[in-house]
Amino acid sequence: MSNSDNQLLSFGVFLIIIVAGILLAVSGVIGWGLFVPVVMVLSGLWAIALAGMRAGKTQKYERGTFSTLASGFGLIALGAAWYLFGINWIYSLVVILLAVAGLAIAASMRRK
C-alpha cells in the first residue's frame, strides 16, 4: 500500500470509530462522558494495527514503526486513565506511569 492509501484507510477507520462511539453512547452502553476515552482507545488500537501493517516497510523521512506503536499505546493509556479518573485518580496515575515505564523499557531494549 502506498502512503496515500494508508492515509485514506486511516481516515475511513477513524470515521468508523466515531460512528461506533456514537452508537455506544446512544444505545446507553456508555455515557456521553466516556465517548472521548472510547474513541481514544479504539484509535490507539488502530495505530497499533497500522504499525503492524507497516513493520519493516518504512520509507525515508517517514515516521518509524516504533513511534506509531508507541503513540498507539499512549492513546490507549490516556483513554484508560480518563475512564479510571472517574473511579479514583490514583488508578489514572498508575496507568499513566505504567505506560511510560513500559515505553521506556521497550525503547531501551530496541536495537537498530
C-alpha positions in Angstrom: 0.0 0.0 0.0 1.2 3.5 -0.8 1.3 6.2 1.8 -1.9 7.9 0.4 -3.7 4.6 0.6 -2.8 4.2 4.3 -3.9 7.8 5.0 -7.3 7.2 3.3 -7.7 3.9 5.1 -6.9 5.6 8.4 -9.4 8.3 7.7 -12.1 5.7 7.0 -11.3 3.7 10.1 -11.4 6.9 12.2 -14.9 7.7 10.9 -15.9 4.1 11.8 -14.5 4.6 15.3 -16.5 7.8 15.7 -19.7 6.1 14.5 -19.0 3.2 16.9 -18.6 5.6 19.8 -21.8 7.5 18.9 -23.7 4.2 18.7 -22.4 3.0 22.0 -23.4 6.3 23.6 -26.8 6.5 22.0 -27.6 2.9 22.9 -26.7 3.6 26.6 -23.8 1.2 26.8 -21.5 4.1 27.7 -22.3 7.6 28.9 -21.5 10.6 26.7 -18.7 11.4 29.2 -16.9 8.2 28.0 -17.3 9.0 24.3 -13.8 10.6 24.0 -12.0 7.8 26.0 -13.6 5.1 23.9 -12.5 6.9 20.7 -9.0 7.3 22.1 -8.7 3.6 23.0 -10.1 2.5 19.6 -7.8 4.9 17.8 -4.9 3.6 19.8 -5.8 0.0 18.7 -5.9 1.2 15.1 -2.4 2.8 15.5 -1.0 -0.5 16.8 -2.6 -2.3 13.9 -1.2 0.3 11.5 2.3 -0.2 13.0 2.0 -3.9 12.4 1.0 -3.3 8.8 4.0 -1.0 8.2 6.5 -3.2 10.1 9.7 -3.3 8.1 8.4 -1.1 5.3 9.4 2.3 6.5 10.4 4.8 3.9 12.9 7.7 4.2 11.6 10.7 6.1 8.6 8.7 7.3 7.5 8.1 10.9 9.0 4.8 12.3 7.0 1.8 13.2 8.1 2.0 16.8 6.9 5.6 17.0 3.5 4.6 15.6 3.3 1.7 18.1 4.2 4.0 21.0 1.6 6.5 20.1 -1.0 3.7 19.9 -0.1 2.5 23.4 -0.1 6.2 24.6 -3.6 6.7 23.3 -4.8 3.5 24.9 -3.2 4.5 28.2 -4.7 8.0 28.1 -8.2 6.7 27.3 -8.0 4.2 30.1 -6.7 6.8 32.6 -9.5 9.1 31.6 -12.0 6.3 32.3 -10.3 5.4 35.6 -10.2 9.0 36.7 -14.0 8.7 37.4 -13.3 5.9 39.8 -10.2 7.2 41.6 -7.4 9.5 40.3 -4.8 7.2 41.8 -5.7 4.5 39.3 -5.2 7.0 36.5 -1.8 7.9 37.7 -0.9 4.2 38.0 -1.9 3.6 34.4 0.0 6.6 33.0 3.1 5.7 35.0 2.9 2.0 33.8 2.6 3.1 30.2 5.6 5.5 30.4 7.6 2.8 32.2 6.7 0.2 29.6 7.6 2.5 26.7 10.9 3.5 28.4 11.8 -0.2 28.8 10.8 -1.0 25.2 12.8 2.0 23.9 15.9 1.0 25.8 15.8 -2.6 24.6 15.2 -1.6 21.0 18.0 -2.2 18.5 18.6 -0.6 15.2 
